[in-house]
Amino acid sequence: MQEASLETIAGDVTALIQQYEARLAQQRKVLDTIIDIGASLRLQMDTQTLLKRVCGAACEALQFRIAALYLYDGLDYYRYCALAGGRAEDETYLREHPLPESIVSRLASEEYRVSRSYHIPAEASIWQDEEIKSFFVVDETVQIFSPSAIDPDMEKVYWHAQDLMIVPLIGGDNTWLGFLTPDGPLDGLRPSEEIVSLFELFANQAAVVIEGARLHNELREALRQAQESEQIKNHFLMIASHELRTPLTAMQGYLELLSQYGDSLDEETRSHFLNNTQRACDELVLLLGNVMDISRVDQNRVSLNFGVVNVAQTVEVIVEILEPIIDREQRPVKIDISADLLVWVDELRLRQIMLNLLGNALKYTPAGTEIAISATRLSLADLHCHISPTPALEYQSTMSPSHQFALIAIRDRGPGISREDQSRLFTKFMRLDSTQQGSGLGLYLCRQLTEAMGGQIWVESSGIPGEGSTFFLTVPCYQS
């Protein structure tokens, strides 16, 4: 009997040793898999490929069927980023239901902690909260046992479809980058602390690579922006210096003539030279004003002084400023504006817009071709028929239906503008042709100032040379 007992004990010890060795072998295999997978993750992968690879690797290393990955967006939400082994419809649902940080905090409770991770079992009372349940999908296929077929005492040992596991991805500053949610262990068992620790080892490697990839992308983007900024700065300095040189040269020329021949010039000629010098100064002030106003507009610091403005008189002032160019190029300029058309705008800003538009018409169209400037009244309903809805037009829709607008049009007979270029025309630093003069700021500023005054600006053109373009500008009429 004693010998039999010893044999039984020896057999039990042998079995225990074999089980222990089998567990060690399995753990060694899992560790080797984790190390191999961790080494295969590379910063050079694009972000989505990397995150998808992390999910797939988690399933492969720890023997789970499904794994989803969430990352913190810095704005109080954890957003779904990748899924391995799941269904396409689940992926869509998770993407549309980001997890609020407050919900994650409730799930990551000490009550559910296992090692440094969290297991929220199907029977947990938190799942009675319908709001929390609404952020997840349940895949019943991950439950590989029938509850009725097992011992009720053993039910808590098995993984349920409603179980949730959260494995944090911890960054270098000890904050959560996000987390993994593995689902459906192949052995059908809820994870032991030992398995969770192995999962955390993999998650630590994944977090290092994800954080490194994020920093790598941020540095690359910062470098791209710096290079782009440098190019824009150099480009702007080149074209701005060219633009400023034109009025400066004119001013210098007239002043030299007055200095050398002033005593011998008659009064009319001296007055003409001085007027041209003044107009060159006005153009220089406009160019510098465009640059300064761009900064103010971008920072929402542009100031407007609204008042009653006569459109016809404003246009006449602009034509007088540009008269030297109009005369030199023998341009027919036709003006058709009622003398009693009054608008409620900032007069200086309206002149600035008109000077930009008419200056462009002179600059980018052939000498000798006609330019026509007209203005009419429009009701709010008529305005809606002319242009598509925009934020500024939505603002105008809150006005009374009886409200009227002035529609100002500047038409040229130049080469025209293609439809694809029309949508880009009013953006910053936009020039349709690198051979053109201009800073690329004028039309951008026109749009910003027009919309700030409650109006709209757009262009219509067939893009056919000779048919030209028409720039339209609407501003509110003065309501007496």
C-alpha positions in Angstrom: 0.0 0.0 0.0 2.8 2.4 0.9 4.6 1.6 -2.4 1.4 2.3 -4.3 0.9 5.6 -2.5 4.5 6.6 -3.4 3.9 5.6 -7.0 0.8 7.7 -7.1 2.5 10.7 -5.6 5.4 10.3 -8.0 3.0 10.2 -10.9 1.2 13.3 -9.7 4.6 15.1 -9.3 5.6 14.0 -12.8 2.3 15.3 -14.2 2.7 18.6 -12.4 6.2 18.9 -13.7 5.1 18.2 -17.2 2.3 20.7 -16.9 4.7 23.3 -15.6 7.2 22.6 -18.4 4.3 22.8 -21.0 3.3 26.2 -19.5 6.9 27.4 -19.6 7.3 26.2 -23.2 4.0 28.0 -24.2 5.1 31.2 -22.4 8.5 31.0 -24.1 6.7 30.6 -27.4 4.5 33.5 -26.7 7.5 35.7 -25.6 9.4 34.7 -28.8 6.3 35.7 -30.9 6.0 39.0 -29.1 9.6 39.8 -29.6 9.5 38.8 -33.3 6.3 40.8 -33.8 7.7 43.8 -31.9 10.8 43.8 -34.1 8.7 43.7 -37.2 6.9 47.0 -36.4 8.6 49.8 -38.1 8.3 53.6 -38.0 8.5 53.7 -41.8 5.1 52.1 -42.1 2.3 54.5 -42.8 0.2 55.1 -39.6 -2.8 53.1 -40.6 -0.7 50.1 -41.7 1.2 50.2 -38.4 -1.9 50.3 -36.3 -3.5 47.5 -38.3 -0.3 45.5 -37.9 -0.4 46.0 -34.1 -3.9 44.6 -33.9 -3.1 41.6 -36.0 0.1 41.0 -34.0 -1.8 41.1 -30.7 -4.1 38.4 -31.9 -1.3 36.3 -33.3 0.9 36.6 -30.2 -1.7 36.1 -27.5 -4.1 33.8 -29.4 -7.2 36.0 -29.6 -9.6 36.1 -32.5 -10.3 39.9 -32.5 -8.5 43.0 -31.4 -9.4 46.7 -31.8 -7.2 49.7 -31.1 -8.2 53.1 -29.9 -6.0 56.2 -29.7 -6.6 59.4 -27.6 -7.3 62.5 -29.8 -6.3 65.1 -27.2 -9.8 66.4 -27.2 -11.5 64.2 -24.6 -12.1 61.2 -26.9 -10.6 57.8 -27.6 -11.2 57.1 -31.3 -11.2 53.7 -33.0 -8.2 53.4 -35.3 -7.8 49.8 -36.4 -9.4 46.3 -36.2 -8.1 42.8 -36.8 -10.4 39.8 -37.2 -13.6 41.8 -36.9 -16.5 42.5 -39.2 -16.7 45.4 -41.6 -20.0 46.6 -40.1 -18.4 46.6 -36.7 -15.6 48.7 -37.9 -18.0 51.3 -39.3 -20.0 51.4 -36.1 -16.9 51.8 -33.9 -15.6 54.6 -36.1 -18.8 56.5 -35.7 -18.9 56.1 -31.9 -15.7 57.5 -30.3 -15.4 56.8 -26.6 -15.5 59.8 -24.3 -12.7 60.0 -21.8 -15.3 60.0 -19.0 -16.6 56.6 -20.1 -13.1 55.1 -20.4 -12.4 56.3 -16.8 -15.5 54.4 -15.6 -14.3 51.2 -17.4 -10.7 51.6 -16.1 -11.9 51.2 -12.5 -9.9 49.5 -9.8 -12.9 47.2 -9.5 -12.0 45.6 -12.9 -8.2 45.8 -12.7 -6.1 42.8 -13.6 -2.3 43.6 -13.4 -2.1 47.0 -15.1 -5.1 46.2 -17.4 -8.8 45.9 -17.0 -11.3 43.1 -17.5 -15.0 44.1 -17.4 -16.9 40.8 -17.2 -20.3 40.3 -18.9 -22.0 40.1 -15.5 -20.6 43.5 -14.3 -23.3 45.9 -13.2 -21.8 48.7 -15.4 -23.3 46.9 -18.5 -26.7 47.8 -17.2 -25.9 51.4 -18.3 -27.4 51.6 -21.9 -25.2 54.6 -22.7 -22.0 52.7 -22.1 -23.3 49.7 -24.0 -24.0 51.9 -27.0 -20.3 52.5 -27.6 -19.5 48.8 -28.3 -20.6 46.0 -30.5 -21.0 42.4 -29.4 -19.9 39.6 -31.6 -21.7 36.5 -30.3 -19.4 34.2 -32.4 -16.5 34.8 -29.9 -18.4 32.8 -27.2 -17.4 29.2 -28.1 -19.3 27.4 -25.4 -23.0 27.0 -24.6 -23.8 28.3 -21.1 -26.3 25.5 -20.6 -23.6 22.9 -21.3 -21.2 23.8 -18.5 -21.2 23.7 -14.8 -22.7 27.0 -13.4 -19.8 27.2 -11.0 -17.4 27.2 -13.9 -19.2 29.8 -15.9 -17.0 32.7 -14.6 -14.0 30.9 -15.9 -15.1 31.1 -19.6 -15.0 34.1 -21.9 -18.4 35.6 -22.7 -19.4 37.6 -25.8 -20.2 40.6 -23.6 -16.8 40.6 -21.9 -14.5 43.5 -22.5 -10.7 43.7 -21.9 -8.8 46.9 -22.0 -5.0 46.8 -22.3 -3.5 50.4 -22.0 -0.9 51.7 -24.4 1.3 53.8 -22.1 3.4 56.6 -23.5 6.8 57.8 -22.4 5.3 60.4 -20.1 3.2 57.7 -18.4 -0.1 58.8 -20.0 -2.4 56.7 -22.1 -1.8 56.9 -25.8 -4.8 54.7 -26.2 -5.6 51.0 -25.6 -6.2 47.6 -27.1 -9.4 45.6 -26.7 -8.7 42.0 -27.5 -11.8 39.7 -27.8 -12.4 36.0 -28.2 -9.5 34.1 -26.7 -8.9 30.9 -28.7 -8.9 28.7 -25.5 -12.3 30.2 -24.6 -11.0 31.2 -21.1 -11.1 34.6 -19.4 -7.5 35.9 -19.2 -5.4 35.0 -16.2 -3.1 37.7 -14.7 -0.2 35.8 -16.3 -1.7 36.1 -19.8 -2.6 39.8 -19.1 1.0 40.4 -18.1 2.2 39.0 -21.4 -0.3 41.1 -23.3 1.0 44.2 -21.4 4.6 43.3 -22.5 3.4 43.3 -26.1 1.4 46.5 -25.5 4.5 48.2 -24.1 6.5 47.4 -27.3 3.5 48.6 -29.5 3.2 51.8 -27.5 6.9 52.7 -28.1 6.5 52.1 -31.8 3.2 54.0 -32.1 4.6 57.0 -30.1 7.8 57.0 -32.1 5.8 56.9 -35.4 3.6 59.7 -34.1 6.6 61.8 -33.3 8.3 60.9 -36.5 5.1 62.1 -38.5 4.9 65.3 -36.4 8.6 66.1 -37.1 8.1 65.3 -40.8 5.0 67.5 -41.0 6.8 70.3 -39.1 9.7 70.1 -41.5 7.3 70.2 -44.5 5.6 73.2 -43.1 8.9 74.9 -42.4 10.1 74.3 -45.9 6.8 75.4 -47.3 6.8 78.5 -45.1 10.3 79.3 -46.3 9.3 78.9 -49.9 6.3 81.1 -49.5 8.3 83.8 -47.7 11.0 83.8 -50.5 8.3 83.7 -53.1 6.4 86.6 -51.5 9.5 88.7 -51.0 10.4 88.3 -54.7 7.0 89.2 -56.1 6.4 91.9 -53.4 9.7 93.6 -54.2 8.8 93.5 -57.9 5.3 95.0 -57.2 6.7 97.7 -55.0 9.3 98.7 -57.5 6.8 99.8 -60.1 5.2 102.7 -58.1 8.6 103.5 -56.5 10.2 103.9 -59.9 7.3 106.1 -61.1 7.7 108.3 -58.0 11.4 108.5 -58.4 11.2 109.5 -62.0 8.6 112.3 -61.5 10.5 113.7 -58.5 13.8 113.7 -60.5 12.0 115.6 -63.3 10.6 118.1 -60.9 14.0 118.5 -59.2 16.0 119.0 -62.4 13.5 120.9 -64.6 11.0 122.3 -62.0 11.9 125.9 -62.7 11.4 125.6 -66.4 8.1 123.6 -66.3 4.8 125.4 -66.7 2.2 125.1 -63.8 0.0 122.6 -65.7 3.0 120.2 -66.3 4.2 120.5 -62.7 0.7 119.8 -61.5 0.5 116.8 -63.8 3.8 115.4 -62.5 2.7 115.9 -58.9 -0.6 114.3 -59.5 1.1 111.2 -61.0 3.5 111.1 -58.1 0.6 111.2 -55.7 -1.2 108.4 -57.6 2.0 106.3 -57.5 2.1 106.9 -53.7 -1.6 105.8 -53.5 -0.7 102.6 -55.3 2.2 102.0 -53.0 0.1 102.6 -50.0 -2.5 100.1 -51.4 0.2 97.4 -51.9 1.6 97.9 -48.4 -2.0 98.0 -47.0 -2.8 94.7 -48.6 0.2 93.1 -46.8 -0.8 94.6 -43.5 -4.5 93.9 -43.9 -3.8 90.2 -44.7 -2.2 89.9 -41.2 -5.2 91.7 -39.6 -7.8 89.6 -41.5 -6.1 86.3 -40.6 -6.2 87.3 -36.9 -9.7 88.7 -37.1 -8.5 92.1 -36.2 -9.5 94.1 -39.3 -11.4 97.2 -38.3 -14.4 98.6 -40.4 -15.9 102.0 -40.2 -19.3 101.8 -41.9 -21.0 104.7 -43.5 -23.0 105.9 -46.5 -20.9 105.6 -49.7 -21.8 106.7 -53.2 -20.7 103.9 -55.6 -20.3 106.1 -58.7 -18.0 108.6 -56.9 -15.9 105.8 -55.4 -15.4 104.3 -58.9 -14.5 107.7 -60.3 -11.8 108.1 -57.7 -10.3 104.7 -58.6 -10.3 105.5 -62.3 -8.5 108.8 -61.6 -5.8 107.0 -59.6 -5.3 104.5 -62.5 -5.6 107.2 -65.2 -1.9 107.2 -66.2 -2.1 103.4 -67.0 -5.5 103.9 -68.8 -4.1 106.7 -70.9 -0.8 105.0 -71.7 -2.5 101.8 -72.8 -5.4 103.7 -74.6 -8.0 101.8 -72.7 -11.7 102.5 -73.2 -13.3 102.4 -69.8 -17.1 102.5 -69.8 -18.9 103.3 -66.6 -22.6 102.7 -66.1 -23.6 103.5 -62.5 -26.5 105.4 -61.2 -25.4 108.6 -59.5 -27.8 107.9 -56.6 -26.7 104.3 -55.8 -25.7 104.4 -52.1 -24.3 101.5 -50.1 -23.5 100.9 -46.4 -19.8 100.0 -46.3 -16.4 101.1 -45.1 -15.5 103.6 -47.9 -11.7 103.0 -47.6 -12.2 99.2 -47.9 -14.5 99.5 -50.9 -12.0 101.7 -52.6 -9.3 99.2 -51.8 -11.4 96.3 -53.3 -12.2 98.3 -56.4 -8.5 99.4 -56.9 -7.5 95.7 -56.7 -10.1 94.6 -59.2 -9.7 97.3 -61.7 -5.9 97.2 -61.3 -6.0 93.4 -62.1 -8.2 94.1 -65.1 -5.6 96.5 -66.5 -2.6 94.3 -65.5 -3.8 91.0 -66.9 -5.6 91.9 -70.2 -4.2 93.2 -73.5 -3.6 96.9 -73.9 -6.3 98.7 -75.9 -9.1 96.3 -74.8 -12.2 97.6 -73.2 -13.1 97.5 -69.5 -16.7 98.0 -68.4 -17.8 98.9 -64.9 -21.5 98.8 -64.0 -23.6 98.6 -60.9 -27.3 97.8 -60.3 -29.7 97.2 -57.4 -30.6 93.6 -56.4 -33.3 92.4 -54.0 -32.3 89.6 -51.6 -34.3 87.1 -53.7 -32.5 88.2 -56.9 -29.1 87.8 -55.1 -30.0 84.2 -54.2 -30.5 83.5 -57.9 -27.1 84.9 -58.8 -24.9 82.9 -56.4 -24.8 79.6 -54.4 -25.3 79.6 -50.6 -22.2 80.6 -48.6 -21.6 81.5 -44.9 -21.9 85.1 -45.8 -25.1 84.5 -47.8 -26.5 82.5 -45.0 -25.9 85.6 -42.8 -27.7 87.7 -45.4 -30.7 85.3 -45.4 -31.5 86.6 -41.9 -32.1 90.1 -43.3 -35.5 91.4 -44.3 -36.7 90.2 -47.8 -37.0 93.9 -48.7 -33.2 94.4 -48.1 -31.3 95.4 -51.3 -27.8 95.0 -52.5 -25.6 96.8 -55.0 -24.2 94.4 -57.7 -21.0 95.9 -59.0 -19.5 94.3 -62.1 -16.0 94.8 -63.7 -15.8 93.2 -67.1 -12.6 92.8 -69.2 -11.8 91.3 -72.6 -8.8 89.3 -71.6 -7.9 85.7 -71.9 -10.5 84.5 -69.4 -10.2 82.2 -66.5 -10.8 78.4 -66.6 -13.5 77.0 -64.4 -11.1 74.9 -62.4 -9.0 78.0 -61.6 -12.0 80.1 -60.7 -12.5 78.1 -57.4 -8.8 78.8 -56.4 -8.7 82.4 -57.5 -9.5 84.0 -54.1 -7.1 82.0 -52.1 -3.9 83.4 -50.5 -0.8 83.7 -52.7 -2.8 82.4 -55.7 -1.5 83.4 -59.1 -2.8 81.5 -62.1 0.4 81.9 -64.1 3.9 82.1 -62.6 4.8 84.6 -65.3 2.2 87.0 -64.0 3.0 89.9 -61.7 1.3 90.4 -58.4 1.7 89.2 -54.8 -1.3 86.8 -55.0 -2.8 88.7 -52.0 -5.1 91.1 -53.7 -8.1 88.9 -54.5 -7.8 87.0 -51.2 -8.0 90.3 -49.4 -10.9 91.4 -51.6 -12.9 88.4 -50.6 -12.2 88.7 -46.9 -13.1 92.4 -46.8 -16.2 92.0 -48.9 -17.5 89.2 -46.7 -16.7 91.2 -43.6 -18.9 94.0 -45.0 -21.8 91.5 -45.5 -21.2 91.1 -49.2 -20.0 88.5 -51.8 -17.4 88.4 -54.5 -17.0 85.9 -57.4 -15.9 85.6 -61.0 -17.7 84.4 -64.1 -15.7 83.4 -67.2 -16.0 80.9 -70.0 -12.2 80.6 -70.1 -12.2 81.4 -73.8 -9.6 84.0 -74.9 -11.1 87.3 -75.9 -14.4 86.7 -74.0 -12.7 87.8 -70.9 -13.9 87.7 -67.3 -16.4 89.5 -65.1 -15.8 90.0 -61.5 -18.9 90.6 -59.4 -19.1 92.3 -56.1 -22.2 92.7 -53.9 -22.5 95.0 -50.9 -25.6 96.0 -48.9 -27.4 99.1 -50.1 -28.0 102.0 -47.7 -31.5 101.8 -46.2 -32.7 105.3 -45.5 
